[in-house]
Amino acid sequence: MRTVVVLFTRDLRVHDNPALHAACAMVDQVVPLFVLDPRIRAGAHRHRYLAGALADLRGSLRERGGDLVIRHGDPVTEAVRVARAAGAFGIGLAADASRYAADRQRRLATACARERLALKLFDGVSVVPPGALRPSGGGDHYKVFTPYWRAWQAYPRRAELPAPRRIALPPGLAPGELPDHDVPGGETVARHRLAAWRPAAADYADRHDDLAGDGTSRLSAALHFGCLSPVTAASVGVEPFVRQLCWRDFYHQVLAAFPDLPDKPYRPGVTEQWRHDPAALDAWRHGRTGVPVVDAGMRQLAAEGFLHNRARLITAAYLTKHLALDWREGARWYAERLLDADVANNCGNWQWVAGTGNDTKPYRRFNPVRQAHRFDPDGTYVRRWLPELAGVPGPAVHEPWRLPDPRRLDYPPPIVDGGSHG
Ligand SMILES: Cc1cc2nc3c(=O)[nH]c(=O)nc-3n(C[C@H](O)[C@H](O)[C@H](O)COP(=O)(O)OP(=O)(O)OC[C@H]3O[C@@H](n4cnc5c(N)ncnc54)[C@H](O)[C@@H]3O)c2cc1C
């Protein structure tokens, strides 16, 4: 019997999973394995999502005659241990871009060589794998989005793979316990969400910036954990939406080439000067800056572990350009709270907003109040998240300090300059 281990990481699905598909097509027995690494600290929202995704994956694998084997510890040690116990000849997994993933891949290669196990990496985390596209003028990755988008559109897309029909697990392996979960999630929910959202994608260009309308796909967590394949998501085909998936690939190839993205400025030669102001940082974190649209965003983040892209732009620009506080603080706060927290997308976007990234206009400033009037014209989004301003009608909610008697509201005055400069 030829046996392999498929090490799941953030490709928690059975449909269009190149590593799982190849294993099921080529060998007799497959051990689908997930290792919970205690070194990865996930916030409560993400932990719940992951637990639901693993339960769903186990269900799908069991329906096909297999199982999801769960282990705790270092993924490299555990994968090799399970491979040995199962008599496997090799390990397959999806290649990934972060420093953590690259380190895991390097250590796996060393351990597999030592144990005489084959190791195979598969694409599957992005539509176009990092490194597949290189600018004609030289360099190992694209630094600017528009030429990348053009090359990305022309790149032949991998065909979607079906879910395996049957999975044969070698006997005698203890399945291991799933983390507790209380909500259904994972691939099944992600695929329903995609199907439900598909018809709305046609209006994406008109609706995606409307804060209150919430008209985006909300597929980011599913894409981050790989409950939905990015190739499947791209099959929606509506260009403005597919362009967003290209941004995701863009930041993944940036991260693969520049693993210091979470810590160091991406743009060479940038001098960073950030203020140290714990009180202002605290006000930002907890939605008490006195600028309603900023505070609404930060409260939504705390409550839902999600934030609309426009609200991410507004809150991030306010932290870095108005409060002049370090983008790393903001990125860390987001990373702990976002369900879709993703090193490439989070740090790439934070650096873009802070002006240390690949933005071609790094000195751009956002006026949060003007943004609020434009993207939440009647104030519905702000009232939804700031109950203390629920009685302020219409767009006046964006500038409560202009009301005749603002002190009657249980809401702080702006911590800097009326929040409206810039
Ligand atoms: C400061 C800041 C931090 C961010 N942090 C993250 C993060 O940690 N994880 C994350 O997935 N996205 C992040 N984004 C990008 C974007 O805001 C979210 O992907 C998007 O809001 C998720 O909602 P959605 O799934 O409804 O997106 P949709 O608008 O429906 O877009 C579809 C998909 O395209 C991708 N996408 C969309 N916009 C971007 C973008 N600007 N950059 C990269 N990919 C994009 C996402 O995978 C998203 O799910 C960040 C943006 C900013 C400005």
The ligand as a MOL file (V3000), in Angstrom:
LIG
                    3D

  0  0  0     0  0            999 V3000
M  V30 BEGIN CTAB
M  V30 COUNTS 53 58 0 0 0
M  V30 BEGIN ATOM
M  V30 1 C -5.3720 48.6060 6.8410 0
M  V30 2 C -5.9380 47.3990 6.1360 0
M  V30 3 C -5.7450 46.1320 6.6620 0
M  V30 4 C -6.2630 44.9930 5.9990 0
M  V30 5 N -6.0720 43.7500 6.5590 0
M  V30 6 C -6.5060 42.6370 5.9040 0
M  V30 7 C -6.3080 41.3390 6.4390 0
M  V30 8 O -5.7070 41.1430 7.5010 0
M  V30 9 N -6.8140 40.2630 5.7460 0
M  V30 10 C -7.4790 40.4210 4.5600 0
M  V30 11 O -7.9080 39.4270 3.9730 0
M  V30 12 N -7.6580 41.6480 4.0190 0
M  V30 13 C -7.2100 42.7530 4.6470 0
M  V30 14 N -7.4250 43.9960 4.0920 0
M  V30 15 C -8.0060 44.0900 2.7310 0
M  V30 16 C -9.5360 44.2640 2.6720 0
M  V30 17 O -9.9480 45.3230 3.4810 0
M  V30 18 C -10.3010 42.9940 3.0540 0
M  V30 19 O -9.7910 41.8860 2.3390 0
M  V30 20 C -11.7740 43.1350 2.7110 0
M  V30 21 O -12.3200 44.2680 3.3400 0
M  V30 22 C -12.5150 41.8860 3.1540 0
M  V30 23 O -13.8810 42.0050 2.8780 0
M  V30 24 P -14.5680 41.1610 1.7450 0
M  V30 25 O -14.1610 39.7310 1.8310 0
M  V30 26 O -16.0130 41.4740 1.7810 0
M  V30 27 O -13.8650 41.7800 0.4530 0
M  V30 28 P -14.3190 41.9080 -1.0650 0
M  V30 29 O -14.3690 43.3500 -1.3740 0
M  V30 30 O -15.5070 41.0990 -1.3650 0
M  V30 31 O -13.0360 41.3390 -1.8420 0
M  V30 32 C -12.8750 39.9510 -2.1550 0
M  V30 33 C -11.5640 39.4630 -1.6290 0
M  V30 34 O -10.4600 40.1260 -2.2390 0
M  V30 35 C -9.3930 40.2770 -1.3010 0
M  V30 36 N -9.1460 41.7130 -1.0890 0
M  V30 37 C -10.0410 42.7190 -1.1350 0
M  V30 38 N -9.4410 43.9020 -0.9260 0
M  V30 39 C -8.1300 43.6380 -0.7400 0
M  V30 40 C -6.9860 44.4410 -0.4780 0
M  V30 41 N -7.0590 45.7790 -0.3820 0
M  V30 42 N -5.8080 43.8200 -0.3100 0
M  V30 43 C -5.6940 42.4770 -0.4130 0
M  V30 44 N -6.7320 41.6740 -0.6580 0
M  V30 45 C -7.9400 42.2380 -0.8260 0
M  V30 46 C -9.8480 39.6300 -0.0090 0
M  V30 47 O -9.3790 38.2980 0.0400 0
M  V30 48 C -11.3660 39.6780 -0.1350 0
M  V30 49 O -12.0340 38.6860 0.6100 0
M  V30 50 C -6.9350 45.1550 4.7630 0
M  V30 51 C -7.1290 46.4470 4.2540 0
M  V30 52 C -6.6360 47.5500 4.9200 0
M  V30 53 C -6.8420 48.9200 4.3240 0
M  V30 END ATOM
M  V30 BEGIN BOND
M  V30 1 1 1 2
M  V30 2 1 2 3
M  V30 3 2 2 52
M  V30 4 2 3 4
M  V30 5 1 4 5
M  V30 6 1 4 50
M  V30 7 2 5 6
M  V30 8 1 6 7
M  V30 9 1 6 13
M  V30 10 2 7 8
M  V30 11 1 7 9
M  V30 12 1 9 10
M  V30 13 2 10 11
M  V30 14 1 10 12
M  V30 15 2 12 13
M  V30 16 1 13 14
M  V30 17 1 14 15
M  V30 18 1 14 50
M  V30 19 1 15 16
M  V30 20 1 16 17
M  V30 21 1 16 18
M  V30 22 1 18 19
M  V30 23 1 18 20
M  V30 24 1 20 21
M  V30 25 1 20 22
M  V30 26 1 22 23
M  V30 27 1 23 24
M  V30 28 2 24 25
M  V30 29 1 24 26
M  V30 30 1 24 27
M  V30 31 1 27 28
M  V30 32 2 28 29
M  V30 33 1 28 30
M  V30 34 1 28 31
M  V30 35 1 31 32
M  V30 36 1 32 33
M  V30 37 1 33 34
M  V30 38 1 33 48
M  V30 39 1 34 35
M  V30 40 1 35 36
M  V30 41 1 35 46
M  V30 42 1 36 37
M  V30 43 1 36 45
M  V30 44 2 37 38
M  V30 45 1 38 39
M  V30 46 1 39 40
M  V30 47 2 39 45
M  V30 48 1 40 41
M  V30 49 2 40 42
M  V30 50 1 42 43
M  V30 51 2 43 44
M  V30 52 1 44 45
M  V30 53 1 46 47
M  V30 54 1 46 48
M  V30 55 1 48 49
M  V30 56 2 50 51
M  V30 57 1 51 52
M  V30 58 1 52 53
M  V30 END BOND
M  V30 END CTAB
M  END
